[in-house]
């Protein structure tokens, strides 16, 4: 049985909320993260809601990506041409 009054404390202990009138709303898919010097700042609708400690030196990136000076880069071959739209030279008026 799920208890909607359960909350996870900083020490990892699950406790029951003293206020049964409080409703938990899952906003996970709306949270955004911004990499800074030492953490990832979590925001919801532009408002800071938390931080995740971050050490770029221990970050593992997938092939084709790298992290440098708090920036994330995609590594492309210098001779690959990227187009800004999915059509080129559209002079027919329908695209």
Secondary structure, DSSP 4 states (H G I P E B T S, - for coil): ---TTEEE-TTS-EEE-S-TT------GGGEEEEE-SSEEEEEETTEEEEEEE--GGG----TTEEEETTEEEE---TTPPPPSSSSSS--SS--
